[in-house]
Amino acid sequence: MNTLKPVHGGNLHAAIATYGGEPAGWIDLSAALNPRPYPVPAVPPALWHTLPQPDAAFIAAACAYYGAANLLPVAGSQAAIQALPRLRPPGRVAVAHPSYGEHGWRWARHGHAVSRHAHADIGAQAGHVDVLILCNPDNPSGHAYPAASVLQWAEQQAARGGWLLVDEAFADVTPALSVTAHAGRLPGLIVLRSPGKFFGLAGLRLGFVAAEAAILQQLDEELGPWTIPGAVQHIATAALRDTHWQQQARADLAARRARLAALLAARQLPHAGCDLFAGGEYAPAAALQRHLATQHIWCRLFTEPAPRFRLGLPADETHWQRLAAALASFRDKDCTT
């Protein structure tokens, strides 16, 4: 298991330190967020002056949106990713790979024996490990697991008193893959949801955990009080209730993803992913990242198990044209190192 701290997208400061420029002049496609975020409503000033209180309307909106009987709001799903390994004694953990690197790294840090498995093989670990972890759809590959398969693995894990942890940070664009609605009734099934990607509001640092009541109670006690500011609850409630915006956003993201896939395909570049990003395994991925960075476009680079790049969706026509020109000039140079 790799013991190096995972590197994340959204690290535009690192690109600027190397390649120069000002943030306003860069196109940051590294974090795979909706480039047209939900319009944030005005926040009542009183919410900034008091400790956050549990808001029944906020929880109800989240449960309705995710189809869950009960949810625990957390300060970004990252908070749950870091806390969950502390709720079990050291055991065997199988993680799909490549995937979001924080999962395996956090479990290993807390003494668990972590093994990594290809997406096609991860299901074979169900019923044989203490914790099985996957992202659906996967980040960064876009690999999708059928919901029926995931539920079968959950039952196999439950039979041995284990957990199946499913990170559905990107599932808003593929609702049919989600198993969130089953998390309260299947023992050991834990689902993480994150409005930051689909709603484009990563700065809220908000996430939700769906699971059986006993796990949610343990996690709540581990994380402590006042985790979600009142202003965040207010904004999220509006976003989660706005079904009209959600329908428009899904259509817009699908169209943008199709355009990005076509752009990459035209340059003979891989274009796997979901409706929030595209990319794939590519031997000169590091060279591509460097070349785009010289054009002040920042993409996500992965180095294992094989070089891979990931591009989020451009926000406007100017960004599309800059990306197209940068990709064309990279191919014209026939840069393969």
Phi, psi and omega in degrees: 000129179295127182263001179286141179298132181297146174260143186239161171286177182079004183268055184299331180301325179292321178295317181295323179298329182267319189250357175079186180093176177250152182308322183294339181269357181261153169250110183264104178251019189273340188259354176057050177257155173302119183286351175242080188293162177300134180291115186289127178284164176297144182254127176305128184305328183300334181292340178275349188251000182230155174296142181295137178247152176300131182245112183298325180293323178297312180295319180297319179296320180292315180298320179294317182294315184271353181070031184252147177287328181204146181220150171251116176287141180225164182280070187085143180299340176301325179298320178289320179302323180282330185272325186303321179298340180278351183269356179231148173292158180308133181206196182266128183233127177250130183237135173294145184212136003285150180196188180297116191294339182297328184300298182298320183296318182291319179294321179296322180299335182258022170089005179279147177274108187256131174239149182247141186222144177299155182302323181290343185250350188297326181297332180292344179277345182300132181085359182238355179231166179282324180222131177244131187231132174209159173252137183218111354293157186286147170242113024251001190281335187081003180302135182245132176259129176302141181303323181298321178293317181298317180294324177296318179294325178298318179294321178294322177293319180297326182296336178251013180074023182260182179244148164242116180255118182244118178267110182252041182301331182252011187284349180301330181272352177223067186303332182295340180280342190289142173242017182305320183296341182265352189295329181283339185256339179263116180303134175082356176274120181237126181238131177257133176235148183219114178286352184298324184284298185295317181277353179067027185241052182299333181292347176292335187050062182231138174213173179222148176239128174250131181189177175295157189302321183296320179291317179298322179294316178300315182294319179300317179294325180291322185278333176087181186278167170060041185281333184241111179302150180300323179296321178295317178300319181297312181295314182295323179301315179298316182294316183292334180274343190276080184293328179296313178298319181299317179296316178296320181295319179297318179294318181295316181295320179298319180293318180294319179297320178297320179294318180295317178300319179294321179297316179291318180299322180295336177260014181058038178252148179297149185216037174288166177148206175228192186285008176244353180196167176209155180158208178155185179296135184199116186307313178270037182300322180295321178294322178296316178299316180297316181297314179298324180295327176294339175265009181060045171236125186251123178243171182266132179246134173239145185245346179220152002287350177212155178303138184208147174236159177218132178242132170280188186265130175299152186272329185210178186295325177300317179294320177301315183292321177296318179295316180300316181294319180294319178295319180296319182288329175296314181292323180297329178281348182052047181281117183232022181236000000 
